[in-house]
Amino acid sequence: MILKLLLIVGVIAAVYMIFFKQKPTISNHSKKPENENRHNEANDMVECSTCGVYCEIDEAILSDAKYYCSSECLTKAL
């Protein structure tokens, strides 16, 4: 009788562990603002039309459908 009771309790515990117990969630305690995470990601690179240096597209200057790495290169092209 006790063996049957232990077996039933074991089956119920196994079913609970498999189906109902939630897995621990991974929490990121050191959340950074989006601006800081953005610098860690790779951005698209474009070539300067004047000097040929590659720079990030976010930092490049677009003028007449051409990218320039700085305002100095832009004035050289004009």
GUVEX-715759 format. One record per atom (N, C-alpha, C): residue number from 1; chain; y, z, x; residue in one letter. Coordinates in Angstrom, 1 decimal, padded with zeros to 4 digits, m for minus. Layout:
N
[NUM; 'A'; [Y; Z; X]; 'a'],
...
//
This chain:
78
[1; 'A'; [m001.2; 000.0; 000.8]; 'm'],
[1; 'A'; [000.0; 000.0; 000.0]; 'm'],
[1; 'A'; [001.3; 000.0; 000.9]; 'm'],
[2; 'A'; [001.3; 000.8; 001.9]; 'i'],
[2; 'A'; [002.5; 000.9; 002.8]; 'i'],
[2; 'A'; [002.6; m000.4; 003.6]; 'i'],
[3; 'A'; [001.4; m001.0; 003.9]; 'l'],
[3; 'A'; [001.5; m002.3; 004.6]; 'l'],
[3; 'A'; [002.1; m003.4; 003.8]; 'l'],
[4; 'A'; [001.8; m003.4; 002.5]; 'k'],
[4; 'A'; [002.4; m004.4; 001.6]; 'k'],
[4; 'A'; [003.9; m004.2; 001.5]; 'k'],
[5; 'A'; [004.3; m002.9; 001.4]; 'l'],
[5; 'A'; [005.7; m002.6; 001.3]; 'l'],
[5; 'A'; [006.5; m003.0; 002.5]; 'l'],
[6; 'A'; [005.9; m002.7; 003.7]; 'l'],
[6; 'A'; [006.5; m003.1; 004.9]; 'l'],
[6; 'A'; [006.6; m004.7; 005.1]; 'l'],
[7; 'A'; [005.6; m005.3; 004.6]; 'l'],
[7; 'A'; [005.6; m006.8; 004.6]; 'l'],
[7; 'A'; [006.6; m007.4; 003.7]; 'l'],
[8; 'A'; [006.8; m006.8; 002.5]; 'i'],
[8; 'A'; [007.8; m007.3; 001.6]; 'i'],
[8; 'A'; [009.2; m007.0; 002.2]; 'i'],
[9; 'A'; [009.4; m005.8; 002.7]; 'v'],
[9; 'A'; [010.7; m005.5; 003.3]; 'v'],
[9; 'A'; [011.0; m006.4; 004.5]; 'v'],
[10; 'A'; [010.0; m006.8; 005.3]; 'g'],
[10; 'A'; [010.2; m007.7; 006.4]; 'g'],
[10; 'A'; [010.5; m009.1; 006.0]; 'g'],
[11; 'A'; [009.9; m009.6; 004.9]; 'v'],
[11; 'A'; [010.2; m010.9; 004.4]; 'v'],
[11; 'A'; [011.6; m010.9; 003.8]; 'v'],
[12; 'A'; [012.0; m009.9; 003.1]; 'i'],
[12; 'A'; [013.4; m009.8; 002.5]; 'i'],
[12; 'A'; [014.4; m009.8; 003.7]; 'i'],
[13; 'A'; [014.1; m009.0; 004.7]; 'a'],
[13; 'A'; [015.0; m008.9; 005.9]; 'a'],
[13; 'A'; [015.1; m010.3; 006.6]; 'a'],
[14; 'A'; [014.0; m011.0; 006.7]; 'a'],
[14; 'A'; [014.0; m012.3; 007.3]; 'a'],
[14; 'A'; [014.8; m013.3; 006.5]; 'a'],
[15; 'A'; [014.6; m013.3; 005.2]; 'v'],
[15; 'A'; [015.4; m014.2; 004.4]; 'v'],
[15; 'A'; [016.9; m013.9; 004.4]; 'v'],
[16; 'A'; [017.2; m012.6; 004.4]; 'y'],
[16; 'A'; [018.6; m012.2; 004.5]; 'y'],
[16; 'A'; [019.2; m012.7; 005.9]; 'y'],
[17; 'A'; [018.5; m012.5; 007.0]; 'm'],
[17; 'A'; [019.0; m012.9; 008.3]; 'm'],
[17; 'A'; [019.2; m014.4; 008.4]; 'm'],
[18; 'A'; [018.3; m015.1; 007.8]; 'i'],
[18; 'A'; [018.3; m016.6; 007.9]; 'i'],
[18; 'A'; [019.4; m017.2; 007.0]; 'i'],
[19; 'A'; [019.5; m016.8; 005.8]; 'f'],
[19; 'A'; [020.4; m017.4; 004.8]; 'f'],
[19; 'A'; [021.7; m016.8; 004.5]; 'f'],
[20; 'A'; [021.7; m015.4; 004.6]; 'f'],
[20; 'A'; [022.9; m014.8; 004.1]; 'f'],
[20; 'A'; [023.8; m014.2; 005.2]; 'f'],
[21; 'A'; [023.3; m013.8; 006.3]; 'k'],
[21; 'A'; [024.1; m013.2; 007.4]; 'k'],
[21; 'A'; [025.0; m014.3; 008.0]; 'k'],
[22; 'A'; [026.3; m014.0; 008.1]; 'q'],
[22; 'A'; [027.2; m015.0; 008.6]; 'q'],
[22; 'A'; [027.2; m014.9; 010.1]; 'q'],
[23; 'A'; [027.3; m016.1; 010.7]; 'k'],
[23; 'A'; [027.3; m016.2; 012.2]; 'k'],
[23; 'A'; [028.7; m015.7; 012.6]; 'k'],
[24; 'A'; [028.8; m015.1; 013.8]; 'p'],
[24; 'A'; [030.1; m014.6; 014.3]; 'p'],
[24; 'A'; [031.0; m015.8; 014.6]; 'p'],
[25; 'A'; [032.2; m015.7; 014.1]; 't'],
[25; 'A'; [033.2; m016.8; 014.4]; 't'],
[25; 'A'; [033.8; m016.6; 015.7]; 't'],
[26; 'A'; [034.1; m017.6; 016.4]; 'i'],
[26; 'A'; [034.8; m017.6; 017.7]; 'i'],
[26; 'A'; [036.3; m017.5; 017.4]; 'i'],
[27; 'A'; [036.9; m016.4; 017.8]; 's'],
[27; 'A'; [038.3; m016.3; 017.6]; 's'],
[27; 'A'; [039.1; m016.5; 018.9]; 's'],
[28; 'A'; [040.1; m017.2; 018.9]; 'n'],
[28; 'A'; [040.9; m017.5; 020.1]; 'n'],
[28; 'A'; [042.1; m016.5; 020.1]; 'n'],
[29; 'A'; [041.9; m015.4; 020.9]; 'h'],
[29; 'A'; [042.9; m014.3; 021.0]; 'h'],
[29; 'A'; [044.1; m014.8; 021.7]; 'h'],
[30; 'A'; [044.0; m015.7; 022.6]; 's'],
[30; 'A'; [045.2; m016.2; 023.3]; 's'],
[30; 'A'; [045.7; m017.5; 022.8]; 's'],
[31; 'A'; [046.1; m017.5; 021.5]; 'k'],
[31; 'A'; [046.6; m018.7; 020.9]; 'k'],
[31; 'A'; [048.0; m019.0; 021.5]; 'k'],
[32; 'A'; [048.2; m020.2; 021.9]; 'k'],
[32; 'A'; [049.5; m020.6; 022.4]; 'k'],
[32; 'A'; [050.2; m021.5; 021.4]; 'k'],
[33; 'A'; [051.5; m021.6; 021.5]; 'p'],
[33; 'A'; [052.2; m022.5; 020.6]; 'p'],
[33; 'A'; [051.8; m023.9; 020.9]; 'p'],
[34; 'A'; [052.0; m024.8; 019.9]; 'e'],
[34; 'A'; [051.6; m026.2; 020.0]; 'e'],
[34; 'A'; [052.2; m026.9; 021.2]; 'e'],
[35; 'A'; [053.5; m026.5; 021.5]; 'n'],
[35; 'A'; [054.2; m027.1; 022.6]; 'n'],
[35; 'A'; [053.5; m026.9; 023.9]; 'n'],
[36; 'A'; [053.0; m025.7; 024.1]; 'e'],
[36; 'A'; [052.3; m025.4; 025.4]; 'e'],
[36; 'A'; [051.0; m026.1; 025.5]; 'e'],
[37; 'A'; [050.3; m026.2; 024.4]; 'n'],
[37; 'A'; [049.0; m026.9; 024.4]; 'n'],
[37; 'A'; [049.2; m028.4; 024.6]; 'n'],
[38; 'A'; [050.3; m028.9; 024.2]; 'r'],
[38; 'A'; [050.6; m030.4; 024.2]; 'r'],
[38; 'A'; [050.7; m030.8; 025.7]; 'r'],
[39; 'A'; [051.2; m030.0; 026.6]; 'h'],
[39; 'A'; [051.3; m030.4; 028.0]; 'h'],
[39; 'A'; [049.9; m030.4; 028.7]; 'h'],
[40; 'A'; [048.9; m029.8; 028.1]; 'n'],
[40; 'A'; [047.6; m029.8; 028.7]; 'n'],
[40; 'A'; [046.9; m031.1; 028.4]; 'n'],
[41; 'A'; [047.3; m031.8; 027.3]; 'e'],
[41; 'A'; [046.6; m033.0; 026.9]; 'e'],
[41; 'A'; [047.1; m034.2; 027.6]; 'e'],
[42; 'A'; [046.3; m035.2; 027.8]; 'a'],
[42; 'A'; [046.7; m036.4; 028.5]; 'a'],
[42; 'A'; [047.6; m037.2; 027.6]; 'a'],
[43; 'A'; [048.7; m037.7; 028.1]; 'n'],
[43; 'A'; [049.5; m038.6; 027.3]; 'n'],
[43; 'A'; [049.4; m040.0; 027.8]; 'n'],
[44; 'A'; [049.8; m041.0; 027.0]; 'd'],
[44; 'A'; [049.7; m042.4; 027.5]; 'd'],
[44; 'A'; [050.8; m042.6; 028.6]; 'd'],
[45; 'A'; [050.4; m043.4; 029.5]; 'm'],
[45; 'A'; [051.3; m043.7; 030.7]; 'm'],
[45; 'A'; [051.7; m045.1; 030.6]; 'm'],
[46; 'A'; [053.0; m045.4; 030.9]; 'v'],
[46; 'A'; [053.6; m046.7; 030.9]; 'v'],
[46; 'A'; [054.2; m047.0; 032.3]; 'v'],
[47; 'A'; [054.3; m048.3; 032.7]; 'e'],
[47; 'A'; [054.8; m048.6; 033.9]; 'e'],
[47; 'A'; [056.3; m049.0; 033.8]; 'e'],
[48; 'A'; [057.1; m048.5; 034.7]; 'c'],
[48; 'A'; [058.5; m048.7; 034.7]; 'c'],
[48; 'A'; [058.7; m050.2; 035.0]; 'c'],
[49; 'A'; [059.6; m050.9; 034.3]; 's'],
[49; 'A'; [059.8; m052.3; 034.5]; 's'],
[49; 'A'; [060.6; m052.6; 035.8]; 's'],
[50; 'A'; [061.3; m051.7; 036.3]; 't'],
[50; 'A'; [062.1; m051.9; 037.5]; 't'],
[50; 'A'; [061.3; m051.5; 038.8]; 't'],
[51; 'A'; [060.9; m050.3; 038.9]; 'c'],
[51; 'A'; [060.3; m049.8; 040.1]; 'c'],
[51; 'A'; [058.7; m049.8; 040.1]; 'c'],
[52; 'A'; [058.1; m049.9; 039.0]; 'g'],
[52; 'A'; [056.6; m049.9; 038.9]; 'g'],
[52; 'A'; [056.0; m048.6; 038.8]; 'g'],
[53; 'A'; [056.8; m047.5; 038.8]; 'v'],
[53; 'A'; [056.2; m046.1; 038.7]; 'v'],
[53; 'A'; [055.7; m045.9; 037.3]; 'v'],
[54; 'A'; [054.5; m045.2; 037.2]; 'y'],
[54; 'A'; [054.0; m044.8; 035.9]; 'y'],
[54; 'A'; [054.5; m043.5; 035.5]; 'y'],
[55; 'A'; [054.9; m043.4; 034.2]; 'c'],
[55; 'A'; [055.4; m042.1; 033.7]; 'c'],
[55; 'A'; [054.9; m042.0; 032.3]; 'c'],
[56; 'A'; [055.0; m040.8; 031.8]; 'e'],
[56; 'A'; [054.5; m040.5; 030.4]; 'e'],
[56; 'A'; [055.4; m041.3; 029.4]; 'e'],
[57; 'A'; [054.8; m041.7; 028.4]; 'i'],
[57; 'A'; [055.5; m042.5; 027.4]; 'i'],
[57; 'A'; [056.5; m041.6; 026.7]; 'i'],
[58; 'A'; [056.3; m040.3; 026.6]; 'd'],
[58; 'A'; [057.2; m039.4; 025.9]; 'd'],
[58; 'A'; [058.5; m039.2; 026.8]; 'd'],
[59; 'A'; [058.4; m039.4; 028.1]; 'e'],
[59; 'A'; [059.5; m039.2; 029.0]; 'e'],
[59; 'A'; [060.2; m040.5; 029.4]; 'e'],
[60; 'A'; [059.6; m041.6; 029.0]; 'a'],
[60; 'A'; [060.1; m043.0; 029.4]; 'a'],
[60; 'A'; [061.3; m043.3; 028.5]; 'a'],
[61; 'A'; [062.1; m044.2; 029.0]; 'i'],
[61; 'A'; [063.3; m044.8; 028.2]; 'i'],
[61; 'A'; [062.9; m046.2; 027.8]; 'i'],
[62; 'A'; [063.0; m046.4; 026.5]; 'l'],
[62; 'A'; [062.7; m047.8; 026.0]; 'l'],
[62; 'A'; [064.0; m048.5; 025.7]; 'l'],
[63; 'A'; [064.1; m049.7; 026.3]; 's'],
[63; 'A'; [065.3; m050.5; 026.1]; 's'],
[63; 'A'; [064.8; m052.0; 026.2]; 's'],
[64; 'A'; [065.2; m052.7; 025.2]; 'd'],
[64; 'A'; [064.8; m054.2; 025.1]; 'd'],
[64; 'A'; [063.3; m054.4; 025.2]; 'd'],
[65; 'A'; [062.5; m053.5; 024.6]; 'a'],
[65; 'A'; [061.1; m053.6; 024.6]; 'a'],
[65; 'A'; [060.5; m053.4; 026.0]; 'a'],
[66; 'A'; [061.2; m052.8; 026.9]; 'k'],
[66; 'A'; [060.7; m052.5; 028.2]; 'k'],
[66; 'A'; [060.9; m051.0; 028.5]; 'k'],
[67; 'A'; [060.0; m050.4; 029.2]; 'y'],
[67; 'A'; [060.0; m049.0; 029.5]; 'y'],
[67; 'A'; [060.6; m048.8; 030.9]; 'y'],
[68; 'A'; [061.4; m047.7; 031.1]; 'y'],
[68; 'A'; [062.0; m047.4; 032.3]; 'y'],
[68; 'A'; [061.8; m045.9; 032.6]; 'y'],
[69; 'A'; [061.6; m045.5; 033.9]; 'c'],
[69; 'A'; [061.2; m044.2; 034.2]; 'c'],
[69; 'A'; [062.5; m043.3; 034.2]; 'c'],
[70; 'A'; [063.7; m043.8; 034.5]; 's'],
[70; 'A'; [064.9; m043.0; 034.5]; 's'],
[70; 'A'; [066.1; m043.9; 034.1]; 's'],
[71; 'A'; [067.2; m043.3; 034.0]; 's'],
[71; 'A'; [068.4; m044.0; 033.6]; 's'],
[71; 'A'; [068.9; m044.8; 034.8]; 's'],
[72; 'A'; [068.5; m044.4; 036.0]; 'e'],
[72; 'A'; [068.9; m045.2; 037.2]; 'e'],
[72; 'A'; [068.2; m046.6; 037.2]; 'e'],
[73; 'A'; [066.9; m046.6; 036.9]; 'c'],
[73; 'A'; [066.2; m047.8; 036.8]; 'c'],
[73; 'A'; [066.7; m048.7; 035.6]; 'c'],
[74; 'A'; [067.1; m048.1; 034.6]; 'l'],
[74; 'A'; [067.7; m048.8; 033.4]; 'l'],
[74; 'A'; [069.0; m049.5; 033.9]; 'l'],
[75; 'A'; [069.9; m048.8; 034.6]; 't'],
[75; 'A'; [071.1; m049.4; 035.0]; 't'],
[75; 'A'; [070.9; m050.5; 036.1]; 't'],
[76; 'A'; [069.9; m050.4; 036.9]; 'k'],
[76; 'A'; [069.5; m051.4; 037.9]; 'k'],
[76; 'A'; [069.1; m052.7; 037.2]; 'k'],
[77; 'A'; [068.4; m052.5; 036.1]; 'a'],
[77; 'A'; [067.8; m053.7; 035.4]; 'a'],
[77; 'A'; [068.9; m054.4; 034.7]; 'a'],
[78; 'A'; [070.0; m053.7; 034.3]; 'l'],
[78; 'A'; [071.1; m054.4; 033.6]; 'l'],
[78; 'A'; [072.0; m055.1; 034.6]; 'l'],
//
